[in-house]
Amino acid sequence: MATFFLVIIYLAFISLGLPDSLLGVAWPVMSAEYGAPLETAGWLFMTIAAGTIVSSLVSGIVLKRFGTGQVTFVSCLLTAGSLLGFHFAPSVVWLVIFAIPLGIGAGSVDAGLNNYVATHYKAHHMSWLHCFWGVGATLGPIIMAQSISGGNSWRSGYLAIAGIQFALVIILFFTLPLWNKIAKNSAAASSEKKDEPAAALLEEDAIQTKPLRIKGVKLALVSFLFYCGAEATIGLWGSSFLVNVKELPVDVAAKWVSLYYAGITIGRFITGFITLKVRNRTLIRVGQVTALLGTALLLLPLPSGFLLAGFIMVGLGFAPIFPCMLHETPARFGKEHSQTIMGFQMAMAYTGSMSMPPLLGFFASHTSIGIFPFFIAFFVAAMFLGSEKLNGLLKKRRSVQGEHSNSMTL
């Protein structure tokens, strides 16, 4: 039953990934049809992310009240309906209206599933979970590119994705009893056994009720902000950069962006095996360095083949970062606070997704989309510095705790 339940969770993450990369790939065609300026995509992206931030912040309350299964089902239904709305949208105003439930549908389920896997499963399951998000994020641009290059409009691409989402909704509906059964079993197990001590012991009892005061939490939030800012900015503006600056055809640019997501997907599949031997912190660092090397290829005036390699390298570098940071949450800050902190992390992640792409869109509209690789390099470097500072803080904390433990033994 546990294996079948994991399959259901993986399917739910496919549904989360499917819509994430559609707007950026389709926007060069959508903007021409609607007569909308370049930065409008940034505002639509901001609207989607704002809904996700709100639902992430209230995820602890919502999940406790309704359970992960029902929240996942309703969230997937919301995204499916919103994507169908995009297909029929007669104007940009309607795109904005449908963007709101599209964002709300992602937040609570994202935080709930991430915390459940981080708490109950090993690191390789977290990597594979986000690998399935990558499956959805990779399929999205491929389906959209096929729709556009096949002579159909971008609307056909949104219709196809909506159809896949509704199929997942049906699967989730018929498996709701399984979610309830798993929840009861987990509750029973929790009542029989106390949580193990957190790897990052809390300093004072007063701090235990205030997760944001735990040392290192804010640095973790900064890392999530810049990681998702970089990931989303590439997904939204990568195609526009390739079309407008590198003069690639729209369908070719869409396929290149899909290869970026494929790099994330394949990398997370491989990372799942590597986590059996390598620590999360090491994988996070290696991924960040790889992403920095990939951004260097985007910055340099090299032939198109190097650009493609840069996109793939950034995707491969990003692969272990997000799932490994999420899986570290209970170990870093304690299981007692992991659900709340997970919600904060997801909210900050979507804040990055909401604010960074429109920021690039604003500056690009006043200069050129050619600034795209410079923004990506800055975001990745900022993430790397925040993550390394957090590692130093946690290392110092473990050293102090080890000395305290030795003194208690003596």
ROZAFI-691788 format. One record per residue (C-alpha): residue number from 1; x negated, z, y negated. Coordinates in steps of 0.05 Angstrom, whole numbers, plus 5000, padded with zeros to 4 digits. Layout:
N
R     n      X      Z      Y
R   NUM      X      Z      Y
...
This chain:
410
R     n      X      Z      Y
R     1   5000   5000   5000
R     2   4943   5016   4952
R     3   4914   4946   4960
R     4   4982   4913   4948
R     5   4992   4958   4886
R     6   4924   4934   4859
R     7   4947   4862   4868
R     8   5008   4877   4825
R     9   4964   4907   4771
R    10   4919   4846   4773
R    11   4979   4800   4765
R    12   5002   4841   4705
R    13   4934   4830   4673
R    14   4940   4755   4684
R    15   5003   4759   4642
R    16   4964   4796   4588
R    17   4910   4743   4586
R    18   4953   4680   4586
R    19   4977   4683   4513
R    20   4913   4710   4483
R    21   4876   4644   4477
R    22   4934   4596   4464
R    23   4940   4600   4389
R    24   4868   4584   4372
R    25   4866   4524   4419
R    26   4933   4495   4396
R    27   4926   4510   4321
R    28   4890   4446   4300
R    29   4951   4408   4325
R    30   5003   4460   4304
R    31   4976   4464   4233
R    32   4983   4388   4226
R    33   5055   4389   4250
R    34   5076   4447   4205
R    35   5032   4427   4146
R    36   5002   4497   4146
R    37   4933   4515   4119
R    38   4875   4537   4163
R    39   4882   4612   4148
R    40   4954   4614   4172
R    41   4929   4622   4243
R    42   4893   4685   4221
R    43   4957   4715   4193
R    44   4995   4698   4257
R    45   4939   4730   4297
R    46   4942   4791   4252
R    47   5017   4798   4263
R    48   5008   4796   4339
R    49   4951   4847   4336
R    50   4991   4893   4290
R    51   5047   4897   4340
R    52   4996   4913   4395
R    53   4963   4967   4353
R    54   5029   5002   4341
R    55   5049   5000   4415
R    56   4979   5024   4435
R    57   4982   5084   4389
R    58   5049   5106   4418
R    59   5030   5087   4489
R    60   5018   5159   4511
R    61   5090   5179   4493
R    62   5121   5115   4519
R    63   5085   5116   4586
R    64   5101   5189   4597
R    65   5174   5177   4582
R    66   5187   5112   4621
R    67   5128   5105   4670
R    68   5076   5050   4677
R    69   5120   5005   4721
R    70   5179   4999   4673
R    71   5134   4992   4613
R    72   5095   4936   4647
R    73   5159   4900   4666
R    74   5190   4904   4597
R    75   5124   4884   4563
R    76   5117   4822   4606
R    77   5189   4804   4592
R    78   5176   4811   4517
R    79   5116   4765   4519
R    80   5152   4714   4562
R    81   5210   4711   4513
R    82   5163   4707   4453
R    83   5124   4648   4483
R    84   5190   4612   4496
R    85   5206   4626   4423
R    86   5141   4593   4402
R    87   5162   4531   4441
R    88   5227   4525   4401
R    89   5201   4550   4333
R    90   5223   4502   4278
R    91   5177   4531   4224
R    92   5119   4578   4212
R    93   5168   4633   4193
R    94   5196   4632   4263
R    95   5126   4635   4292
R    96   5115   4699   4252
R    97   5181   4728   4278
R    98   5163   4714   4351
R    99   5092   4739   4340
R   100   5118   4810   4330
R   101   5147   4822   4401
R   102   5089   4782   4430
R   103   5042   4836   4403
R   104   5086   4895   4420
R   105   5090   4871   4491
R   106   5015   4881   4502
R   107   4996   4949   4475
R   108   5027   5003   4519
R   109   5018   4966   4584
R   110   4945   4951   4567
R   111   4929   5024   4553
R   112   4969   5049   4612
R   113   4938   5003   4664
R   114   4868   5012   4637
R   115   4873   5088   4640
R   116   4904   5087   4709
R   117   4847   5045   4738
R   118   4793   5083   4700
R   119   4820   5149   4727
R   120   4837   5130   4799
R   121   4790   5073   4817
R   122   4716   5057   4816
R   123   4681   5014   4764
R   124   4684   4949   4805
R   125   4760   4952   4804
R   126   4759   4956   4728
R   127   4714   4895   4724
R   128   4759   4856   4771
R   129   4820   4879   4733
R   130   4793   4847   4670
R   131   4770   4788   4710
R   132   4843   4774   4722
R   133   4856   4780   4648
R   134   4802   4726   4642
R   135   4839   4684   4694
R   136   4899   4684   4647
R   137   4857   4673   4585
R   138   4821   4614   4619
R   139   4885   4582   4646
R   140   4918   4584   4577
R   141   4870   4535   4542
R   142   4867   4490   4604
R   143   4942   4484   4607
R   144   4947   4473   4531
R   145   4890   4421   4532
R   146   4924   4384   4589
R   147   4989   4384   4552
R   148   4958   4357   4487
R   149   4913   4305   4520
R   150   4969   4282   4566
R   151   5010   4257   4508
R   152   5056   4317   4504
R   153   5059   4365   4445
R   154   5031   4436   4441
R   155   5103   4459   4452
R   156   5100   4436   4524
R   157   5038   4480   4533
R   158   5075   4541   4507
R   159   5135   4524   4552
R   160   5091   4521   4614
R   161   5058   4588   4598
R   162   5126   4619   4585
R   163   5149   4595   4654
R   164   5089   4628   4687
R   165   5104   4693   4649
R   166   5177   4693   4672
R   167   5154   4684   4744
R   168   5110   4746   4736
R   169   5170   4783   4706
R   170   5210   4769   4769
R   171   5153   4796   4813
R   172   5146   4859   4771
R   173   5222   4870   4773
R   174   5225   4870   4849
R   175   5164   4915   4854
R   176   5190   4970   4808
R   177   5207   5016   4866
R   178   5134   5012   4888
R   179   5111   5035   4819
R   180   5158   5095   4822
R   181   5133   5114   4892
R   182   5060   5110   4871
R   183   5075   5152   4809
R   184   5107   5207   4852
R   185   5048   5207   4901
R   186   4999   5212   4843
R   187   5037   5270   4813
R   188   5037   5306   4880
R   189   4963   5295   4889
R   190   4949   5321   4819
R   191   4987   5385   4833
R   192   4946   5399   4895
R   193   4877   5386   4864
R   194   4848   5402   4796
R   195   4810   5350   4758
R   196   4735   5348   4767
R   197   4694   5372   4707
R   198   4683   5316   4657
R   199   4614   5286   4653
R   200   4615   5298   4579
R   201   4634   5372   4575
R   202   4673   5392   4513
R   203   4639   5441   4466
R   204   4696   5485   4444
R   205   4766   5501   4468
R   206   4794   5484   4400
R   207   4766   5413   4406
R   208   4804   5402   4471
R   209   4869   5391   4432
R   210   4837   5343   4382
R   211   4807   5283   4419
R   212   4783   5249   4356
R   213   4738   5309   4342
R   214   4700   5301   4408
R   215   4630   5278   4391
R   216   4619   5204   4406
R   217   4693   5183   4404
R   218   4687   5151   4336
R   219   4624   5113   4356
R   220   4661   5087   4418
R   221   4718   5064   4373
R   222   4669   5026   4329
R   223   4642   4990   4390
R   224   4712   4970   4412
R   225   4727   4946   4341
R   226   4669   4898   4337
R   227   4672   4876   4410
R   228   4744   4853   4405
R   229   4733   4826   4336
R   230   4679   4780   4363
R   231   4717   4761   4426
R   232   4781   4744   4388
R   233   4745   4708   4332
R   234   4712   4660   4381
R   235   4779   4649   4416
R   236   4816   4634   4351
R   237   4764   4595   4311
R   238   4717   4566   4363
R   239   4759   4504   4372
R   240   4766   4493   4297
R   241   4690   4501   4289
R   242   4677   4449   4343
R   243   4729   4400   4315
R   244   4714   4406   4241
R   245   4639   4419   4240
R   246   4614   4389   4305
R   247   4666   4333   4304
R   248   4687   4340   4376
R   249   4756   4314   4399
R   250   4811   4368   4401
R   251   4819   4365   4476
R   252   4744   4370   4488
R   253   4739   4429   4441
R   254   4797   4463   4477
R   255   4761   4454   4544
R   256   4697   4483   4515
R   257   4734   4545   4492
R   258   4765   4550   4561
R   259   4694   4550   4589
R   260   4678   4609   4543
R   261   4736   4647   4575
R   262   4713   4622   4643
R   263   4645   4654   4629
R   264   4681   4720   4616
R   265   4723   4713   4679
R   266   4667   4693   4726
R   267   4621   4745   4696
R   268   4671   4800   4708
R   269   4681   4779   4780
R   270   4606   4782   4791
R   271   4601   4847   4751
R   272   4649   4880   4800
R   273   4597   4874   4854
R   274   4539   4893   4809
R   275   4572   4958   4789
R   276   4564   4982   4861
R   277   4489   4987   4846
R   278   4481   4988   4770
R   279   4508   5038   4720
R   280   4560   5020   4668
R   281   4514   5036   4610
R   282   4460   4988   4636
R   283   4511   4932   4645
R   284   4538   4943   4575
R   285   4468   4937   4545
R   286   4450   4874   4586
R   287   4516   4842   4566
R   288   4505   4855   4492
R   289   4434   4826   4494
R   290   4460   4764   4531
R   291   4515   4754   4479
R   292   4463   4760   4423
R   293   4422   4705   4456
R   294   4484   4662   4462
R   295   4500   4670   4388
R   296   4429   4648   4372
R   297   4444   4581   4406
R   298   4506   4574   4362
R   299   4466   4587   4299
R   300   4409   4538   4312
R   301   4416   4464   4295
R   302   4413   4441   4368
R   303   4447   4384   4407
R   304   4518   4394   4432
R   305   4496   4414   4501
R   306   4463   4477   4473
R   307   4528   4494   4437
R   308   4565   4492   4502
R   309   4511   4535   4534
R   310   4518   4584   4476
R   311   4593   4591   4486
R   312   4584   4603   4560
R   313   4527   4653   4549
R   314   4568   4692   4500
R   315   4626   4693   4550
R   316   4579   4716   4606
R   317   4550   4769   4560
R   318   4619   4795   4540
R   319   4640   4799   4614
R   320   4616   4870   4631
R   321   4622   4902   4562
R   322   4697   4915   4555
R   323   4713   4938   4626
R   324   4651   4981   4631
R   325   4665   5015   4565
R   326   4736   5029   4587
R   327   4714   5056   4655
R   328   4666   5103   4620
R   329   4722   5136   4581
R   330   4739   5193   4629
R   331   4665   5205   4643
R   332   4647   5206   4570
R   333   4704   5248   4543
R   334   4740   5281   4601
R   335   4801   5262   4643
R   336   4845   5309   4604
R   337   4839   5267   4542
R   338   4827   5199   4573
R   339   4898   5172   4565
R   340   4901   5191   4491
R   341   4831   5165   4477
R   342   4845   5102   4517
R   343   4904   5090   4471
R   344   4860   5100   4410
R   345   4808   5053   4439
R   346   4859   4999   4453
R   347   4888   5008   4383
R   348   4818   5000   4353
R   349   4804   4941   4398
R   350   4866   4906   4372
R   351   4849   4926   4301
R   352   4786   4886   4311
R   353   4827   4829   4340
R   354   4874   4834   4280
R   355   4825   4841   4223
R   356   4763   4802   4241
R   357   4792   4732   4255
R   358   4833   4731   4191
R   359   4772   4754   4153
R   360   4733   4694   4178
R   361   4793   4650   4163
R   362   4795   4676   4091
R   363   4722   4662   4078
R   364   4724   4596   4115
R   365   4782   4571   4073
R   366   4739   4583   4011
R   367   4674   4557   4040
R   368   4671   4523   4108
R   369   4686   4539   4181
R   370   4611   4528   4189
R   371   4602   4603   4175
R   372   4634   4617   4244
R   373   4568   4630   4283
R   374   4541   4676   4228
R   375   4603   4720   4233
R   376   4598   4723   4309
R   377   4524   4743   4305
R   378   4541   4799   4256
R   379   4598   4826   4299
R   380   4556   4827   4363
R   381   4497   4860   4328
R   382   4542   4914   4298
R   383   4573   4927   4367
R   384   4504   4933   4398
R   385   4479   4983   4346
R   386   4542   5026   4352
R   387   4537   5027   4428
R   388   4463   5045   4428
R   389   4476   5102   4379
R   390   4531   5128   4425
R   391   4484   5125   4485
R   392   4433   5166   4447
R   393   4485   5218   4430
R   394   4509   5223   4502
R   395   4438   5228   4528
R   396   4424   5285   4480
R   397   4488   5320   4501
R   398   4471   5314   4575
R   399   4402   5343   4561
R   400   4432   5403   4524
R   401   4483   5413   4580
R   402   4428   5411   4632
R   403   4388   5464   4595
R   404   4451   5506   4589
R   405   4466   5499   4663
R   406   4395   5519   4681
R   407   4398   5581   4636
R   408   4464   5601   4668
R   409   4433   5594   4738
R   410   4374   5638   4718
